[in-house]
Amino acid sequence: MNTMTPTPTISPRAGLLLTQLAKTSDFDAALWKLLLDYLDLKVQALESERTALEAKWGMSFGEFQRKIEDNSLGEDVYAFAVEQDYWQWEKNETLRQYYEELRARWM
């Protein structure tokens, strides 16, 4: 049984683009910079979406969730628009937490 981890390869063209994007000739540093920048962009996009949902509903996701559970939202909690916002917001919270955990673990 082969227990060796395969070494990833990258084409010279992709490697050149990566080092040019990161403005460094050190491939490892360029890759880490790109990954960190990607995580930052994902978190920023999720923060923007969360801010929009908080402004729309005038509350945090936790409050929104509690008001849905105790039926005190002031709107039909089974309405399509409410459910759609709930699922979008829950996805946002889950992804934001996931990306923050990745950043803490790897960066």
N, CA, C and O of each residue as an XYZ file, in Angstrom:
428
protein
N       0.844     -1.179      0.000
C       0.000      0.000      0.000
C       0.888      1.240      0.000
O       1.827      1.336      0.789
N       0.595      2.164     -0.864
C       1.349      3.412     -0.960
C       0.729      4.433     -0.011
O      -0.415      4.846     -0.198
N       1.488      4.840      1.010
C       0.963      5.788      1.998
C       1.489      7.193      1.778
O       1.227      8.091      2.579
N       2.226      7.386      0.701
C       2.766      8.719      0.426
C       1.665      9.632     -0.096
O       0.817      9.221     -0.888
N       1.695     10.852      0.355
C       0.758     11.853     -0.141
C       1.269     12.370     -1.470
O       2.436     12.747     -1.581
N       0.408     12.393     -2.486
C       0.873     12.897     -3.778
C       1.238     14.378     -3.684
O       0.575     15.152     -2.993
N       2.288     14.749     -4.380
C       2.713     16.147     -4.418
C       1.927     16.856     -5.503
O       1.961     16.452     -6.666
N       1.211     17.922     -5.126
C       0.459     18.644     -6.152
C       1.408     19.330     -7.125
O       2.498     19.766     -6.755
N       0.975     19.415     -8.354
C       1.772     20.114     -9.361
C       0.950     21.260     -9.923
O      -0.280     21.252     -9.873
N       1.646     22.230    -10.453
C       0.994     23.382    -11.061
C       1.771     23.721    -12.325
O       2.995     23.602    -12.369
N       1.062     24.132    -13.323
C       1.732     24.451    -14.582
C       2.610     25.686    -14.401
O       2.314     26.537    -13.561
N       3.678     25.792    -15.176
C       4.529     26.985    -15.087
C       3.746     28.273    -15.342
O       4.006     29.300    -14.715
N       2.796     28.212    -16.258
C       1.996     29.402    -16.573
C       1.164     29.843    -15.360
O       1.111     31.028    -15.029
N       0.517     28.873    -14.705
C      -0.277     29.192    -13.516
C       0.620     29.681    -12.381
O       0.254     30.598    -11.645
N       1.786     29.071    -12.243
C       2.734     29.513    -11.220
C       3.198     30.938    -11.452
O       3.331     31.718    -10.510
N       3.444     31.274    -12.709
C       3.861     32.635    -13.045
C       2.754     33.636    -12.728
O       3.013     34.695    -12.155
N       1.528     33.301    -13.101
C       0.403     34.189    -12.798
C       0.249     34.365    -11.289
O       0.036     35.479    -10.809
N       0.354     33.285    -10.555
C       0.235     33.343     -9.101
C       1.279     34.268     -8.493
O       0.946     35.110     -7.660
N       2.524     34.124     -8.894
C       3.581     34.971     -8.328
C       3.439     36.421     -8.773
O       3.808     37.334     -8.035
N       2.907     36.638     -9.971
C       2.676     38.019    -10.420
C       1.515     38.658     -9.661
O       1.585     39.831     -9.294
N       0.459     37.901     -9.428
C      -0.672     38.428     -8.665
C      -0.263     38.802     -7.245
O      -0.689     39.828     -6.715
N       0.561     37.966     -6.639
C       0.988     38.200     -5.257
C       2.179     39.145     -5.162
O       2.559     39.561     -4.068
N       2.760     39.480     -6.291
C       3.923     40.376     -6.354
C       5.092     39.861     -5.515
O       5.729     40.605     -4.769
N       5.349     38.560     -5.664
C       6.501     37.935     -5.018
C       6.959     36.769     -5.886
O       6.151     36.129     -6.558
N       8.243     36.504     -5.865
C       8.760     35.375     -6.640
C       8.745     34.082     -5.826
O       9.017     33.009     -6.364
N       8.432     34.178     -4.539
C       8.359     33.005     -3.666
C       6.990     32.342     -3.855
O       5.961     32.878     -3.445
N       7.005     31.171     -4.482
C       5.750     30.493     -4.812
C       4.909     30.202     -3.572
O       3.710     30.480     -3.570
N       5.512     29.648     -2.517
C       4.753     29.333     -1.300
C       4.133     30.584     -0.689
O       2.967     30.574     -0.295
N       4.907     31.655     -0.611
C       4.386     32.909     -0.057
C       3.251     33.440     -0.923
O       2.261     33.961     -0.409
N       3.397     33.308     -2.235
C       2.354     33.775     -3.153
C       1.065     32.979     -2.963
O      -0.026     33.549     -2.945
N       1.193     31.668     -2.821
C       0.017     30.827     -2.632
C      -0.682     31.146     -1.313
O      -1.907     31.258     -1.276
N       0.080     31.294     -0.235
C      -0.515     31.648      1.061
C      -1.195     33.010      1.001
O      -2.274     33.195      1.563
N      -0.563     33.967      0.317
C      -1.164     35.298      0.190
C      -2.481     35.211     -0.567
O      -3.473     35.821     -0.167
N      -2.493     34.454     -1.656
C      -3.708     34.299     -2.443
C      -4.818     33.640     -1.621
O      -5.971     34.068     -1.672
N      -4.470     32.612     -0.873
C      -5.465     31.932     -0.046
C      -6.013     32.850      1.044
O      -7.220     32.872      1.286
N      -5.139     33.604      1.699
C      -5.583     34.541      2.735
C      -6.465     35.630      2.134
O      -7.498     35.983      2.703
N      -6.056     36.159      0.986
C      -6.868     37.176      0.312
C      -8.245     36.619     -0.059
O      -9.256     37.310      0.073
N      -8.276     35.376     -0.519
C      -9.544     34.742     -0.875
C     -10.451     34.620      0.348
O     -11.635     34.951      0.288
N      -9.886     34.143      1.455
C     -10.676     34.038      2.685
C     -11.196     35.402      3.121
O     -12.357     35.530      3.511
N     -10.347     36.414      3.056
C     -10.762     37.770      3.430
C     -11.913     38.256      2.553
O     -12.874     38.839      3.055
N     -11.817     38.018      1.252
C     -12.885     38.436      0.341
C     -14.190     37.699      0.621
O     -15.264     38.302      0.587
N     -14.104     36.408      0.896
C     -15.306     35.638      1.212
C     -15.960     36.173      2.481
O     -17.176     36.360      2.525
N     -15.155     36.419      3.513
C     -15.699     36.919      4.780
C     -16.290     38.315      4.588
O     -17.350     38.614      5.138
N     -15.626     39.166      3.823
C     -16.155     40.514      3.563
C     -17.501     40.453      2.840
O     -18.421     41.195      3.182
N     -17.619     39.585      1.857
C     -18.882     39.449      1.125
C     -19.992     38.950      2.050
O     -21.128     39.418      1.980
N     -19.652     38.003      2.911
C     -20.641     37.489      3.854
C     -21.029     38.547      4.882
O     -22.196     38.643      5.263
N     -20.061     39.340      5.333
C     -20.360     40.429      6.276
C     -21.299     41.442      5.640
O     -22.221     41.931      6.292
N     -21.073     41.756      4.388
C     -21.927     42.700      3.671
C     -23.354     42.165      3.561
O     -24.322     42.897      3.770
N     -23.467     40.896      3.235
C     -24.784     40.270      3.135
C     -25.472     40.247      4.500
O     -26.669     40.515      4.599
N     -24.718     39.928      5.544
C     -25.279     39.907      6.899
C     -25.761     41.289      7.306
O     -26.842     41.425      7.880
N     -24.971     42.316      7.016
C     -25.352     43.689      7.339
C     -26.654     44.066      6.637
O     -27.512     44.725      7.225
N     -26.799     43.651      5.387
C     -28.024     43.945      4.635
C     -29.234     43.250      5.258
O     -30.307     43.845      5.357
N     -29.068     42.006      5.675
C     -30.175     41.288      6.307
C     -30.518     41.891      7.669
O     -31.693     41.996      8.021
N     -29.503     42.286      8.434
C     -29.757     42.933      9.724
C     -30.496     44.255      9.533
O     -31.389     44.585     10.313
N     -30.131     45.005      8.508
C     -30.812     46.275      8.230
C     -32.253     46.023      7.776
O     -33.166     46.744      8.177
N     -32.452     45.011      6.949
C     -33.794     44.697      6.447
C     -34.740     44.323      7.581
O     -35.886     44.769      7.617
N     -34.248     43.495      8.513
C     -35.106     42.994      9.580
C     -34.957     43.766     10.891
O     -35.773     43.599     11.798
N     -33.938     44.601     11.002
C     -33.742     45.394     12.209
C     -33.331     44.577     13.417
O     -33.644     44.936     14.553
N     -32.630     43.478     13.175
C     -32.212     42.599     14.278
C     -31.106     41.665     13.805
O     -30.816     41.565     12.613
N     -30.498     40.986     14.769
C     -29.471     39.991     14.455
C     -30.143     38.684     14.031
O     -31.356     38.521     14.162
N     -29.332     37.761     13.522
C     -29.880     36.465     13.120
C     -30.435     35.714     14.322
O     -31.483     35.076     14.226
N     -29.736     35.785     15.452
C     -30.220     35.113     16.659
C     -31.602     35.600     17.068
O     -32.470     34.798     17.412
N     -31.806     36.911     17.029
C     -33.121     37.477     17.354
C     -34.166     37.038     16.326
O     -35.284     36.667     16.682
N     -33.791     37.084     15.065
C     -34.682     36.674     13.975
C     -35.119     35.225     14.172
O     -36.296     34.892     14.037
N     -34.162     34.385     14.490
C     -34.426     32.967     14.702
C     -35.371     32.758     15.894
O     -36.318     31.976     15.809
N     -35.109     33.462     17.004
C     -35.970     33.339     18.188
C     -37.400     33.800     17.887
O     -38.366     33.163     18.308
N     -37.523     34.907     17.159
C     -38.858     35.434     16.845
C     -39.624     34.499     15.912
O     -40.849     34.411     15.984
N     -38.911     33.812     15.048
C     -39.572     32.820     14.195
C     -40.032     31.645     15.051
O     -41.155     31.164     14.900
N     -39.161     31.183     15.950
C     -39.491     30.033     16.794
C     -40.682     30.302     17.704
O     -41.520     29.422     17.901
N     -40.767     31.509     18.262
C     -41.897     31.808     19.162
C     -43.024     32.569     18.463
O     -43.937     33.081     19.111
N     -42.945     32.634     17.126
C     -43.981     33.243     16.289
C     -44.287     34.690     16.693
O     -45.447     35.099     16.728
N     -43.239     35.455     16.995
C     -43.422     36.859     17.379
C     -42.741     37.811     16.391
O     -42.413     38.945     16.739
N     -42.534     37.350     15.180
C     -41.839     38.148     14.170
C     -42.692     39.312     13.680
O     -42.161     40.327     13.229
N     -43.999     39.170     13.766
C     -44.879     40.218     13.252
C     -45.242     39.995     11.796
O     -45.960     40.798     11.199
N     -44.753     38.916     11.230
C     -45.075     38.513      9.857
C     -45.311     37.012      9.863
O     -44.929     36.313     10.800
N     -45.938     36.535      8.819
C     -46.168     35.102      8.680
C     -44.821     34.400      8.549
O     -44.116     34.567      7.553
N     -44.472     33.617      9.559
C     -43.157     32.965      9.557
C     -43.043     31.893      8.476
O     -41.942     31.431      8.174
N     -44.173     31.496      7.893
C     -44.155     30.497      6.826
C     -44.233     31.124      5.437
O     -44.273     30.410      4.435
N     -44.254     32.435      5.375
C     -44.267     33.116      4.079
C     -42.962     32.818      3.342
O     -41.901     32.697      3.954
N     -43.059     32.702      2.036
C     -41.888     32.360      1.225
C     -40.733     33.331      1.454
O     -39.591     32.901      1.614
N     -41.017     34.634      1.473
C     -39.957     35.642      1.632
C     -39.265     35.513      2.984
O     -38.049     35.680      3.078
N     -40.032     35.217      4.028
C     -39.451     35.054      5.367
C     -38.575     33.807      5.396
O     -37.445     33.846      5.882
N     -39.098     32.708      4.877
C     -38.314     31.469      4.852
C     -37.063     31.617      3.998
O     -35.998     31.109      4.347
N     -37.200     32.313      2.883
C     -36.045     32.520      2.006
C     -34.956     33.313      2.736
O     -33.780     32.954      2.672
N     -35.340     34.379      3.424
C     -34.363     35.157      4.190
C     -33.759     34.327      5.309
O     -32.563     34.422      5.583
N     -34.590     33.508      5.962
C     -34.070     32.651      7.037
C     -32.982     31.719      6.514
O     -31.905     31.634      7.103
N     -33.250     31.031      5.426
C     -32.275     30.071      4.886
C     -31.031     30.780      4.360
O     -29.916     30.281      4.510
N     -31.223     31.929      3.751
C     -30.072     32.704      3.269
C     -29.215     33.158      4.450
O     -27.989     33.066      4.396
N     -29.840     33.638      5.497
C     -29.133     34.141      6.671
C     -28.428     33.011      7.411
O     -27.289     33.161      7.851
N     -29.119     31.870      7.545
C     -28.495     30.729      8.209
C     -27.271     30.251      7.421
O     -26.235     29.933      8.004
N     -27.398     30.203      6.107
C     -26.259     29.825      5.256
C     -25.110     30.807      5.444
O     -23.952     30.404      5.549
N     -25.431     32.081      5.487
C     -24.428     33.122      5.685
C     -23.688     32.912      7.005
O     -22.458     32.945      7.042
N     -24.433     32.698      8.078
C     -23.819     32.501      9.397
C     -22.926     31.261      9.406
O     -21.826     31.286      9.960
N     -23.401     30.186      8.795
C     -22.638     28.936      8.760
C     -21.347     29.101      7.962
O     -20.281     28.676      8.409
N     -21.441     29.713      6.791
C     -20.248     29.910      5.962
C     -19.253     30.861      6.617
O     -18.045     30.633      6.564
N     -19.758     31.926      7.232
C     -18.867     32.892      7.882
C     -18.094     32.214      9.017
O     -16.891     32.422      9.168
N     -18.787     31.412      9.801
C     -18.132     30.680     10.884
C     -17.097     29.703     10.319
O     -15.994     29.590     10.856
N     -17.444     29.007      9.252
C     -16.534     28.054      8.623
C     -15.261     28.743      8.141
O     -14.158     28.260      8.397
N     -15.411     29.877      7.439
C     -14.240     30.596      6.930
C     -13.400     31.179      8.065
O     -12.172     31.204      7.975
N     -14.044     31.641      9.122
C     -13.293     32.161     10.272
C     -12.498     31.038     10.944
O     -11.359     31.248     11.360
N     -13.090     29.860     11.049
C     -12.384     28.711     11.626
C     -11.196     28.310     10.754
O     -10.124     27.995     11.272
N     -11.382     28.322      9.436
C     -10.268     28.017      8.534
C      -9.137     29.021      8.706
O      -7.965     28.650      8.770
N      -9.500     30.289      8.780
C      -8.487     31.334      8.941
C      -7.727     31.139     10.257
O      -6.500     31.234     10.284
N      -8.442     30.870     11.332
C      -7.792     30.674     12.634
C      -6.888     29.439     12.622
O      -5.821     29.434     13.236
N      -7.318     28.412     11.928
C      -6.548     27.168     11.893
C      -5.299     27.271     11.026
O      -4.251     26.736     11.386
N      -5.400     27.953      9.889
C      -4.323     27.929      8.911
C      -3.520     29.209      8.790
O      -2.410     29.187      8.258
N      -4.042     30.304      9.262
C      -3.340     31.564      9.022
C      -2.684     32.071     10.275
O      -2.047     33.125     10.256
